[in-house]
Amino acid sequence: MAINLSILWTAMPFIIRNMGGAEEHVGYVWAANMFGYMLCLLLFTTGWGHLNPRHATRTAAAAMLAATLIMLGVVYYAIGLEQIGKTSLIWTMILAGTFAGLAMSLFWPYLMSWVSADFEGITLNRRLGTYNGMWSGAAIIGPLAGGFLVEKSTLGPVLAGAGFLVICFLLLCLAKDHSAGTAAAAKPINLPEFPMDPGLVLRCKWMARIVLFCSWLCLGVSRSQFALLFKEIGYSETQFGILITIFGVCNFLILTGAGRLGFWHFKPWLLLGIPIVLAVPLLLILFGRSFWVFLVAFVIMGLGFGFAYSSHLYYGAYGSRNRSTQMAIHEITLSLGVIVGSGAGGYLSGKLGMYWPYWFALIVLTLGWAVQMVVWSVVKPIESDMADHANRHIALEGH
């Protein structure tokens, strides 16, 4: 699934451009895909916790394959039959992407709850680390393939995406229902009390949620609008694929490492540094022109992005009695980041200029950092409050 998505959505800005679409269309197509995903999560997923993950994920893969085949037909009609610039075809692509997003809501949350259920603590972290390593490892392959294929043929990435969806469906058919956690979505798990301070857990969870939104907003801007800017400067689609591949490698390393090591758990000051880290690649994109400067930008973005993703996934799942709901919240948060980043980025690029999306992202990062500081100040660790009260009591007794 990750290979399919990374191939298709790396190539999508160039596909829309080759069909005669504008910057706004490039931004809207991924925003619409994630809007459909988020909408379905909000409306249905929390009430569908009884669904068997194996059946839900197979249904999702089949529906996404149908949407991809529609895209294949539209691209063939636009390019092969010389209907370039026809607005109705571009909007059909956007609608097909929206339908694929709706279907995807039955995939990732159920897969994550299937993988992580019945695990806690270090075992949970390693389980999620393995899961993150799989999808982020696959996402290393996809962007380079997507950039290469779209440079050779506009139809190529869509065909490849459909092929990997077929493989995904077949693999899901081989999965066993008795795999760990199959029944976890059906009823809550009786978990022990928090071994950590619940106030600290709440603080980390909300700070991680803010950086998850900000990181996916940056990704929404860079994966949609930067593709056009990069091409405008004089670089090729394959070189753009190389950048996204490097991003994927760094993301993979952080996700895998975070899943094996636990030293970063419950250290909110690390989360406070992520918006600052993510601001650096945006500044490099704004003022850089060299391929190597852009390469450094995507290395830094991949590192910050991976830590933001790992943090929210762990803190959201930690101690939760309803994993499928927490996974849905995780996916809704990142979807909202893509919707705002890709949608607003496309609008700003079309109306105000190709560099405005990155200034917008910097403003959002600044606001996100400020909100994190508010969370840091307002959400107090309970144990600390109790310790302060005890110290005051001792001091009074001393007097």
C-alpha positions as CSV (number, residue, x, y, z in Angstrom):
1,M,0.0,0.0,0.0
2,A,2.8,2.4,0.9
3,I,4.6,1.8,-2.4
4,N,1.4,2.4,-4.3
5,L,0.7,5.7,-2.5
6,S,4.2,7.0,-2.7
7,I,4.5,6.2,-6.5
8,L,1.1,7.8,-7.3
9,W,1.3,10.9,-5.1
10,T,4.9,11.7,-6.0
11,A,3.9,11.7,-9.6
12,M,0.5,13.3,-9.2
13,P,1.7,17.0,-9.5
14,F,3.3,16.1,-12.9
15,I,0.3,14.1,-14.0
16,I,-2.0,17.0,-13.3
17,R,0.4,19.4,-15.0
18,N,0.7,17.1,-18.1
19,M,-3.2,17.0,-18.3
20,G,-3.2,20.8,-18.4
21,G,-4.0,21.5,-14.8
22,A,-3.0,24.7,-12.9
23,E,-1.2,25.1,-9.5
24,E,-4.6,25.2,-7.8
25,H,-5.5,21.8,-9.2
26,V,-2.2,20.3,-8.1
27,G,-2.9,21.4,-4.6
28,Y,-6.6,20.4,-4.6
29,V,-6.1,16.8,-5.8
30,W,-4.1,15.7,-2.7
31,A,-6.1,17.9,-0.4
32,A,-9.3,16.3,-1.8
33,N,-7.9,12.8,-1.3
34,M,-7.0,13.5,2.4
35,F,-10.3,15.4,2.9
36,G,-12.2,12.3,1.8
37,Y,-10.0,10.2,4.1
38,M,-10.6,12.5,7.1
39,L,-14.3,12.9,6.4
40,C,-14.9,9.1,6.5
41,L,-12.8,8.8,9.6
42,L,-14.9,11.4,11.4
43,L,-18.2,10.1,10.3
44,F,-17.8,6.3,10.4
45,T,-14.6,4.8,11.8
46,T,-15.3,5.4,15.5
47,G,-18.6,3.6,15.1
48,W,-17.1,0.7,13.1
49,G,-14.8,-0.6,15.8
50,H,-16.5,-4.0,15.6
51,L,-15.3,-4.6,12.0
52,N,-12.8,-7.4,11.4
53,P,-9.5,-5.7,10.4
54,R,-8.8,-8.3,7.7
55,H,-12.1,-7.7,6.0
56,A,-12.0,-3.9,6.4
57,T,-8.5,-3.6,4.9
58,R,-9.3,-5.9,2.0
59,T,-12.4,-3.8,1.2
60,A,-10.3,-0.7,1.3
61,A,-7.7,-2.1,-1.1
62,A,-10.4,-3.2,-3.6
63,A,-12.1,0.2,-3.5
64,M,-8.8,2.0,-3.9
65,L,-8.0,-0.2,-6.9
66,A,-11.3,0.8,-8.5
67,A,-10.5,4.5,-8.0
68,T,-7.0,4.1,-9.4
69,L,-8.4,2.3,-12.5
70,I,-10.8,5.3,-13.0
71,M,-7.7,7.6,-12.8
72,L,-6.0,5.4,-15.4
73,G,-8.9,5.8,-17.8
74,V,-9.0,9.5,-17.3
75,V,-5.3,10.0,-17.9
76,Y,-5.4,7.8,-21.0
77,Y,-8.4,9.8,-22.4
78,A,-6.6,13.2,-21.7
79,I,-3.2,12.3,-23.0
80,G,-3.8,9.6,-25.5
81,L,-6.8,11.2,-27.1
82,E,-5.4,14.7,-26.9
83,Q,-7.9,16.2,-24.5
84,I,-5.3,18.2,-22.6
85,G,-6.6,21.1,-20.6
86,K,-10.2,19.8,-20.3
87,T,-11.4,20.9,-16.9
88,S,-13.9,18.1,-16.5
89,L,-11.2,15.5,-16.8
90,I,-9.0,17.2,-14.2
91,W,-11.9,17.4,-11.8
92,T,-12.7,13.7,-12.4
93,M,-9.2,13.0,-11.3
94,I,-9.8,15.0,-8.1
95,L,-13.1,13.2,-7.5
96,A,-11.4,9.8,-8.0
97,G,-8.7,10.8,-5.5
98,T,-11.5,11.8,-3.0
99,F,-13.1,8.3,-3.4
100,A,-9.7,6.7,-2.9
101,G,-9.3,8.7,0.3
102,L,-12.8,7.6,1.5
103,A,-11.8,4.0,1.0
104,M,-8.4,4.5,2.7
105,S,-10.2,5.2,6.0
106,L,-10.8,1.4,6.2
107,F,-7.2,0.6,5.8
108,W,-4.6,2.4,8.0
109,P,-6.5,2.7,11.3
110,Y,-7.6,-0.9,11.2
111,L,-4.2,-2.1,10.1
112,M,-2.6,-0.1,13.0
113,S,-5.0,-1.4,15.6
114,W,-4.5,-5.0,14.3
115,V,-0.8,-4.7,14.6
116,S,-0.6,-2.9,18.0
117,A,-3.5,-4.4,20.0
118,D,-2.7,-6.4,23.2
119,F,0.7,-4.7,23.5
120,E,2.0,-2.0,26.0
121,G,5.2,-0.3,27.0
122,I,8.4,-1.3,25.3
123,T,6.8,-4.1,23.4
124,L,4.2,-1.7,22.0
125,N,7.0,0.7,21.0
126,R,8.9,-2.1,19.2
127,R,5.7,-3.3,17.5
128,L,4.9,0.2,16.3
129,G,8.6,0.6,15.3
130,T,8.4,-2.5,13.1
131,Y,5.1,-1.3,11.5
132,N,6.6,2.2,10.9
133,G,9.7,0.6,9.4
134,M,7.7,-1.4,6.9
135,W,5.6,1.5,5.5
136,S,8.5,4.0,5.6
137,G,10.8,1.5,4.0
138,A,8.4,1.0,1.2
139,A,8.1,4.7,0.8
140,I,11.8,4.9,0.0
141,I,11.2,2.8,-3.1
142,G,8.0,4.6,-4.4
143,P,9.1,8.2,-4.9
144,L,12.1,7.4,-7.1
145,A,10.0,5.0,-9.1
146,G,7.2,7.6,-9.4
147,G,9.5,10.3,-10.6
148,F,11.2,8.0,-13.1
149,L,7.9,6.6,-14.5
150,V,6.2,10.0,-14.9
151,E,9.2,11.4,-16.7
152,K,8.9,8.5,-19.2
153,S,5.1,8.3,-19.4
154,T,2.2,10.0,-17.7
155,L,0.3,6.7,-17.5
156,G,3.2,4.8,-16.0
157,P,2.8,5.7,-12.3
158,V,-0.9,5.0,-12.4
159,L,-0.4,1.6,-13.9
160,A,2.3,0.8,-11.3
161,G,0.0,2.0,-8.4
162,A,-2.8,-0.3,-9.6
163,G,-0.3,-3.2,-9.8
164,F,0.8,-2.7,-6.2
165,L,-2.8,-2.4,-5.0
166,V,-3.5,-5.9,-6.5
167,I,-0.4,-7.3,-4.6
168,C,-1.7,-5.6,-1.4
169,F,-5.1,-7.2,-1.8
170,L,-3.6,-10.6,-2.4
171,L,-1.3,-10.3,0.7
172,L,-4.3,-9.3,2.9
173,C,-6.1,-12.4,1.7
174,L,-3.2,-14.5,3.0
175,A,-3.2,-12.8,6.5
176,K,-4.7,-15.0,9.3
177,D,-7.6,-13.9,11.4
178,H,-5.9,-15.3,14.5
179,S,-3.0,-12.9,14.2
180,A,-2.4,-10.9,17.5
181,G,-5.0,-8.2,18.1
182,T,-7.7,-9.3,15.6
183,A,-10.4,-9.0,18.2
184,A,-9.0,-6.0,19.9
185,A,-11.2,-3.5,18.0
186,A,-14.4,-5.3,19.0
187,K,-14.1,-4.5,22.7
188,P,-11.9,-2.5,25.1
189,I,-8.8,-4.1,26.6
190,N,-8.6,-4.3,30.4
191,L,-5.3,-2.4,30.8
192,P,-3.4,-1.7,34.0
193,E,-3.2,1.7,35.5
194,F,-0.8,4.2,33.9
195,P,2.8,3.4,35.1
196,M,3.6,7.0,34.1
197,D,2.1,10.3,35.3
198,P,-1.2,10.8,33.4
199,G,-0.6,14.6,33.4
200,L,2.7,14.1,31.6
201,V,1.1,11.7,29.2
202,L,-1.6,14.2,28.3
203,R,1.0,17.0,27.9
204,C,3.1,14.8,25.5
205,K,0.1,13.6,23.6
206,W,-1.1,17.2,22.8
207,M,2.3,18.5,22.0
208,A,2.9,15.6,19.7
209,R,-0.5,16.2,18.1
210,I,0.5,19.8,17.3
211,V,3.8,18.8,15.7
212,L,2.1,15.9,13.7
213,F,-0.2,18.5,12.2
214,C,2.6,20.9,11.4
215,S,4.9,18.2,9.9
216,W,2.2,16.9,7.6
217,L,1.3,20.5,6.6
218,C,4.9,21.0,5.6
219,L,4.8,17.7,3.7
220,G,1.6,18.8,1.9
221,V,3.3,21.9,0.7
222,S,6.6,20.2,-0.3
223,R,5.1,17.2,-2.0
224,S,2.6,19.2,-4.1
225,Q,3.8,22.7,-4.8
226,F,7.5,22.2,-4.6
227,A,7.3,19.7,-7.4
228,L,6.2,22.5,-9.7
229,L,8.7,25.0,-8.4
230,F,11.5,22.4,-8.7
231,K,10.6,21.8,-12.3
232,E,10.4,25.5,-13.0
233,I,13.9,26.1,-11.7
234,G,15.1,23.6,-14.3
235,Y,15.3,20.2,-12.6
236,S,13.7,16.9,-13.7
237,E,10.9,14.7,-12.4
238,T,13.5,12.0,-11.6
239,Q,15.5,14.4,-9.5
240,F,12.4,15.3,-7.6
241,G,11.9,11.6,-7.0
242,I,15.4,11.4,-5.6
243,L,14.7,14.2,-3.1
244,I,11.5,12.4,-1.9
245,T,13.5,9.2,-1.7
246,I,16.1,10.8,0.5
247,F,13.3,12.2,2.6
248,G,11.9,8.6,2.9
249,V,15.3,7.2,3.9
250,C,15.7,9.7,6.7
251,N,12.1,9.1,7.8
252,F,12.7,5.4,7.8
253,L,15.8,5.7,9.9
254,I,14.1,7.8,12.6
255,L,10.9,5.7,12.6
256,T,12.9,2.5,12.9
257,G,15.3,3.9,15.5
258,A,12.5,5.4,17.6
259,G,10.8,2.0,17.6
260,R,13.9,0.3,19.0
261,L,14.9,2.9,21.5
262,G,12.9,4.4,24.4
263,F,15.1,7.1,25.7
264,W,12.9,9.8,24.1
265,H,9.7,8.8,25.8
266,F,8.0,11.4,27.9
267,K,10.6,14.2,27.2
268,P,8.3,17.0,26.0
269,W,11.2,19.4,25.4
270,L,12.1,17.2,22.4
271,L,8.7,17.8,20.9
272,L,9.2,21.6,21.5
273,G,12.2,21.5,19.1
274,I,10.4,19.9,16.2
275,P,8.8,23.1,14.7
276,I,12.2,24.8,14.8
277,V,13.8,21.8,13.0
278,L,11.0,21.8,10.4
279,A,11.4,25.6,9.8
280,V,15.0,25.1,8.5
281,P,14.1,23.1,5.3
282,L,11.4,25.7,4.5
283,L,14.0,28.5,4.7
284,L,16.4,26.4,2.5
285,I,13.7,26.0,-0.1
286,L,12.9,29.7,0.0
287,F,16.4,30.9,-0.5
288,G,18.2,27.9,-2.1
289,R,18.6,27.2,-5.8
290,S,21.2,24.4,-5.8
291,F,20.1,20.7,-5.9
292,W,22.4,20.0,-2.9
293,V,20.7,22.7,-0.8
294,F,17.3,21.1,-1.6
295,L,18.8,17.7,-0.7
296,V,19.9,19.0,2.7
297,A,16.4,20.5,3.2
298,F,14.7,17.1,2.6
299,V,17.1,15.3,4.8
300,I,16.3,17.6,7.7
301,M,12.6,17.5,6.9
302,G,12.6,13.7,6.9
303,L,14.3,13.5,10.3
304,G,11.9,16.0,11.9
305,F,8.9,14.4,10.2
306,G,9.8,10.9,11.4
307,F,10.2,11.9,15.0
308,A,6.8,13.8,14.9
309,Y,5.1,10.7,13.5
310,S,6.6,8.3,15.9
311,S,5.9,10.5,18.9
312,H,2.2,10.9,18.2
313,L,1.7,7.3,17.3
314,Y,3.3,6.2,20.6
315,Y,1.7,8.7,22.9
316,G,-1.7,8.2,21.3
317,A,-1.6,4.4,21.7
318,Y,0.0,4.5,25.2
319,G,-2.5,3.4,27.8
320,S,-5.5,3.7,25.4
321,R,-8.5,1.3,26.0
322,N,-9.7,1.9,22.4
323,R,-6.8,1.6,20.0
324,S,-8.9,2.0,16.8
325,T,-10.3,5.4,17.9
326,Q,-6.8,6.6,18.8
327,M,-5.4,5.5,15.4
328,A,-8.3,7.3,13.7
329,I,-7.4,10.5,15.6
330,H,-3.8,10.0,14.5
331,E,-4.9,9.7,10.9
332,I,-7.4,12.6,11.1
333,T,-4.7,14.9,12.5
334,L,-2.2,14.2,9.7
335,S,-5.0,14.3,7.1
336,L,-5.9,17.8,8.3
337,G,-2.3,18.8,7.9
338,V,-2.2,17.7,4.3
339,I,-5.5,19.3,3.5
340,V,-4.4,22.7,4.8
341,G,-0.9,22.4,3.4
342,S,-1.7,21.1,0.0
343,G,-5.0,23.0,-0.5
344,A,-3.9,26.4,0.8
345,G,-0.5,25.9,-0.8
346,G,-2.1,25.4,-4.2
347,Y,-4.3,28.4,-3.8
348,L,-1.5,30.7,-2.6
349,S,0.8,29.5,-5.3
350,G,-1.8,30.2,-8.0
351,K,-2.9,33.6,-6.7
352,L,0.2,35.1,-5.1
353,G,3.2,33.3,-6.4
354,M,5.2,30.0,-6.1
355,Y,7.1,31.0,-2.9
356,W,4.1,31.9,-0.8
357,P,3.2,28.4,0.3
358,Y,6.5,28.1,2.2
359,W,6.0,31.5,4.0
360,F,2.5,30.2,4.9
361,A,4.0,27.0,6.3
362,L,6.5,29.0,8.4
363,I,3.7,31.1,9.9
364,V,1.9,27.9,10.8
365,L,5.0,26.4,12.4
366,T,5.5,29.6,14.5
367,L,1.8,29.4,15.7
368,G,2.2,25.7,16.4
369,W,5.3,26.3,18.5
370,A,3.4,29.0,20.5
371,V,0.5,26.6,21.1
372,Q,2.9,24.0,22.3
373,M,4.3,26.5,24.8
374,V,0.7,27.1,26.0
375,V,0.2,23.4,26.5
376,W,3.5,23.1,28.3
377,S,2.4,25.8,30.7
378,V,-1.3,24.7,31.2
379,V,-1.1,20.9,31.3
380,K,0.9,20.2,34.5
381,P,2.3,16.7,35.4
382,I,0.2,15.5,38.3
383,E,3.1,14.0,40.2
384,S,4.9,17.4,40.1
385,D,1.9,19.2,41.5
386,M,1.7,16.6,44.3
387,A,5.4,17.0,45.0
388,D,5.1,20.8,45.2
389,H,2.2,20.4,47.6
390,A,4.2,18.0,49.7
391,N,7.2,20.4,49.8
392,R,5.0,23.3,50.9
393,H,3.5,21.1,53.6
394,I,6.9,20.1,54.9
395,A,8.0,23.8,54.8
396,L,5.0,24.8,56.9
397,E,5.6,22.0,59.4
398,G,9.2,23.2,59.7
399,H,8.0,26.7,60.5
